[in-house]
Amino acid sequence: MNGQRLWVANLGDSRAVVSKGGKAIQLSTDHEPSTERASIEHKGGFVSNMPGDVPRVNGQLAVSRAFGDKSLKSHLRSDPAIQDTIVDTKTDLLVLASDGLWKVILLIFPLVLVKLRVTILTCVPMNWSIWVMIYL
């Protein structure tokens, strides 16, 4: 963040969602093998899709972009998707979370939870707020 803009660079399956005026705005998307199959296959890899499982690069990795993963490096992309947004008085908060959270709940739900916790933090004694912030 440079004081006026928030820049998000995403690679993998975590997401960034910003709340502006109470509306959830997704700033990143998951890099899934099924959506980048052509790139993976062009590099000599394959995308498996076993029943009951998610698509995987060479039957192993469930993301199509990543750092590391040496054995799969030649089949993956490591360039992040970059998005920016203006930070202004309507910008409430930013939630960064992995796919484990986002795949099971609506985008707006974590924003509501964080807002509730912030309200709770302002209403409790200082020693409680420290514990609650660590708990979050």
C-alpha positions as CSV (number, residue, x, y, z in Angstrom):
1,M,0.0,0.0,0.0
2,N,1.4,3.4,-0.9
3,G,-1.1,5.5,0.9
4,Q,-3.5,5.8,-2.0
5,R,-3.5,2.5,-3.7
6,L,-3.5,-1.1,-2.4
7,W,-1.7,-3.5,-4.6
8,V,-2.4,-7.2,-4.4
9,A,-0.1,-9.8,-6.1
10,N,-1.6,-13.3,-5.9
11,L,-0.1,-16.6,-6.8
12,G,-1.8,-19.8,-5.8
13,D,-5.1,-20.3,-4.0
14,S,-5.3,-17.5,-1.4
15,R,-7.6,-14.6,-1.9
16,A,-7.8,-11.0,-1.1
17,V,-11.2,-9.3,-0.5
18,V,-11.6,-5.7,0.4
19,S,-14.7,-4.1,1.9
20,K,-15.7,-0.7,0.5
21,G,-18.8,0.9,1.9
22,G,-19.9,-2.5,3.2
23,K,-19.5,-4.3,-0.2
24,A,-17.1,-7.2,-0.7
25,I,-14.8,-6.7,-3.7
26,Q,-12.6,-9.7,-4.6
27,L,-9.1,-8.5,-5.6
28,S,-7.7,-11.9,-6.5
29,T,-8.7,-15.3,-7.9
30,D,-7.5,-18.8,-7.4
31,H,-5.0,-20.2,-9.9
32,E,-6.6,-23.6,-10.5
33,P,-5.2,-26.2,-12.9
34,S,-8.6,-26.5,-14.7
35,T,-8.5,-22.8,-15.7
36,E,-4.9,-22.9,-16.9
37,R,-4.9,-26.3,-18.4
38,A,-3.6,-25.1,-21.8
39,S,-0.5,-23.5,-20.2
40,I,0.3,-26.6,-18.2
41,E,-0.1,-28.9,-21.2
42,H,2.0,-26.6,-23.4
43,K,4.8,-27.0,-20.9
44,G,4.6,-30.8,-21.0
45,G,2.4,-31.4,-17.9
46,F,-1.1,-32.7,-17.5
47,V,-4.1,-32.0,-15.4
48,S,-5.7,-34.9,-13.6
49,N,-9.3,-34.9,-12.5
50,M,-9.9,-37.9,-10.4
51,P,-13.5,-38.5,-9.2
52,G,-14.0,-36.9,-5.7
53,D,-10.8,-34.8,-6.0
54,V,-9.9,-31.4,-7.3
55,P,-8.0,-31.0,-10.6
56,R,-4.2,-31.4,-10.0
57,V,-1.1,-30.6,-12.0
58,N,0.5,-34.0,-12.8
59,G,-1.8,-35.6,-10.2
60,Q,-0.1,-33.7,-7.4
61,L,-0.6,-30.0,-6.9
62,A,-4.0,-28.3,-6.8
63,V,-2.8,-24.9,-8.0
64,S,-1.4,-23.9,-11.4
65,R,0.9,-21.1,-10.2
66,A,3.3,-21.5,-7.3
67,F,6.8,-20.8,-6.0
68,G,8.9,-23.8,-5.1
69,D,7.5,-27.3,-5.9
70,K,10.8,-28.1,-7.7
71,S,9.5,-31.3,-9.3
72,L,6.6,-29.5,-11.0
73,K,8.4,-26.2,-11.7
74,S,8.7,-26.8,-15.4
75,H,4.9,-27.2,-15.7
76,L,3.8,-24.3,-13.5
77,R,3.7,-20.5,-13.9
78,S,5.2,-18.4,-11.2
79,D,4.1,-14.9,-12.3
80,P,1.5,-13.4,-10.0
81,A,-1.8,-11.9,-11.0
82,I,-1.7,-8.2,-9.9
83,Q,-4.7,-6.1,-9.0
84,D,-4.9,-2.7,-7.4
85,T,-7.6,-0.6,-5.8
86,I,-7.8,3.0,-4.5
87,V,-7.8,3.2,-0.7
88,D,-10.3,5.9,0.3
89,T,-12.7,6.8,3.1
90,K,-15.1,4.0,1.9
91,T,-12.4,1.3,2.3
92,D,-13.3,-0.5,5.5
93,L,-10.9,-3.5,5.7
94,L,-9.0,-6.2,3.8
95,V,-9.3,-9.9,4.4
96,L,-6.5,-12.3,3.2
97,A,-7.3,-15.9,3.5
98,S,-6.6,-19.3,1.9
99,D,-8.9,-21.3,-0.2
100,G,-10.0,-23.3,2.9
101,L,-12.0,-20.4,4.0
102,W,-13.3,-19.0,0.7
103,K,-14.5,-22.3,-0.8
104,V,-17.0,-22.9,2.0
105,I,-18.4,-19.4,2.6
106,L,-19.7,-16.4,0.8
107,L,-17.2,-13.5,0.2
108,I,-19.2,-11.2,2.4
109,F,-19.3,-13.4,5.5
110,P,-15.6,-12.9,6.7
111,L,-16.1,-9.2,6.4
112,V,-19.2,-9.3,8.6
113,L,-17.3,-11.4,11.2
114,V,-14.3,-9.0,11.2
115,K,-16.6,-6.0,11.6
116,L,-18.4,-7.7,14.5
117,R,-15.0,-8.5,16.2
118,V,-13.9,-4.9,15.7
119,T,-17.1,-3.7,17.4
120,I,-16.5,-6.2,20.2
121,L,-12.9,-5.0,20.7
122,T,-14.0,-1.5,21.2
123,C,-16.4,-2.5,23.9
124,V,-14.2,-4.7,26.1
125,P,-11.4,-3.8,28.6
126,M,-7.8,-3.6,27.2
127,N,-6.6,-6.9,28.6
128,W,-9.6,-8.6,26.8
129,S,-9.0,-6.9,23.5
130,I,-5.4,-8.1,23.5
131,W,-6.6,-11.7,24.0
132,V,-9.3,-11.3,21.3
133,M,-6.9,-9.9,18.8
134,I,-4.5,-12.8,19.3
135,Y,-7.5,-15.2,19.1
136,L,-8.5,-13.8,15.7
